[in-house]
Amino acid sequence: MPDFLQRRRLARILDRAAAQFTEIPSPEKGWIATMRLALGMSAEDVALRKGVSRNAIYQAERSEKEGAVSLKQMESIAAAMGGKFVYAIVPDAPIDQLKYQQALRRAKALSLEEPEFSSWSQDEQQDWIDDMVAQQLRDMPPHFWDPT
């Protein structure tokens, strides 16, 4: 499968995931405690099912709130409570929009290197920028994602 088709397919997957996850706020008490409390389980109940101490469950809840819990730990605790842990990285905006924004940043940076760019009319400058954005998006040069 050509790269651009694979990128398009992956972009659709991420865009759909982002649409689903934007409506899911993180619970104030964290996911572990929220699931446990919703089920009416004590920390000891979860600990028995997981084969650890009650304090290990409380520690996992604290670690989750601090952002220090491991993915493996979240997965095993979720399973102990009859759930599953879902981990995702979703884009802040549609993939095409993120790529366009980067292409525009690169085009503007490249315009600074273009001789006499500043002496062109605004329409000529805009046309050049638009063409450069299209070229960046089409070619996806090796340094496309470098900070500009």
C-alpha positions, -999 to +999 in steps of 0.1 A: +000+000+000+015+034-010+025+056+019-001+083+013-029+057+013-017+043+046-013+078+061-049+086+050-062+053+065-044+059+098-056+096+099-092+084+096-086+060+125-072+087+147-098+113+137-126+088+146-109+080+179-105+117+187-142+123+181-151+096+206-127+106+233-134+144+233-166+136+252-149+116+279-136+138+307-112+122+332-130+116+365-118+137+395-110+106+416-092+089+387-104+059+366-094+032+391-113+047+421-143+057+399-147+022+385-142+006+419-167+030+436-193+026+408-192-011+412-195-008+450-161-026+454-138-019+483-101-016+477-098-049+495-123-065+471-101-054+441-069-064+459-083-100+465-092-103+429-058-090+418-038-109+444-022-079+460-027-059+492-054-033+498-026-007+502-013-016+467-048-006+453-048+027+472-012+033+460-023+026+424-051+051+428-027+078+441-002+070+414-029+073+387-039+108+400-002+118+399+003+104+364+028+078+376+008+046+373+021+021+347-001+010+317+004-026+328-009-018+362-039+000+349-046-030+326-044-055+354-065-035+378-092-029+352-093-066+345-096-074+382-127-052+383-142-068+351-132-040+328-106-032+303-080-004+301-081+017+270-050+037+261-050+061+232-031+091+217-056+112+199-050+144+179-061+178+192-075+186+158-082+165+126-050+151+112-053+170+079-056+202+099-025+195+119-006+187+087-019+219+071-008+240+101+027+225+099+029+230+062+019+266+066+045+272+093+072+257+070+060+277+040+062+309+061+097+300+073+108+292+038+094+325+026+121+342+047+147+325+026+131+335-007+150+364-023+128+395-028+098+378-012+091+410+008+091+431-024+063+410-040+026+421-038+004+406-011-014+385-037+019+372-051+031+364-015-001+346-007+000+326-040+036+316-032+027+306+004-004+286-009+017+268-035+044+260-010+019+247+015+005+224-013+040+213-022+048+205+015+017+185+019+022+166-013+059+158-008+061+156+030+098+164+029+121+146+054+122+177+077+085+184+075+079+181+112+110+199+124+101+229+146+103+261+126 
